[in-house]
Amino acid sequence: MVGLLDFVSHPTISTAAHENQEDHQIPGLGFGANPELVRLYFRNLRCEDQVACNNKVNRVGPPIKLDTLKISNMRVFYCWYFLRSWSLSDRKKITNKKLIDILTDLSRSSKQLDILQLHNADIRSLQRSISEGRRFWKIDPNWDSEKCFYFLCRLFGANVER
């Protein structure tokens, strides 16, 4: 049996000597390892092997975007932010189609809304996009969302008024 100091001092010793060690011996601790330590050592090795196998993903294609950066979620977040200043009665009345029309008119006059890509899509895909984003942000019919508000606080710090 070879201990850690023997292995370090004799680099010519092959690793085969370590492969033939008995179950009650941990490399580096020799025969002094108690059964609990041996059990934890081998359990840790098994866990490391499982993690290494599970993390091995050969994915082809572009990197996956965060959910908050998907275009439908960005559109709806902007809509929520835009509608925050509106009264509750006006927010209740607005439909997805009416909101798209308002934002499309605004995007024609403002270059800042180009990120929403409203001019490239047809009305049905935009409505579907807004519906998906509303589900993601958990926006109620009054256009209130705790998740959006939390995200806004994270963007600008805790100094955001409701």
Secondary structure, DSSP 8 states (H G I E B T S, - for coil): ---HHHHHH-TTS-THHHHT--TT-BTTTBTT--HHHHHHHHHHHHHHHHHHHHT-----SS----GGGSHHHHHHHHHHHHHTTS-HHHHHH--HHHHHHHHHHHHHH-GGGGGG--TTS-HHHHHHHHHHHHHHHT--TTS--HHHHHHHHHHH-S----
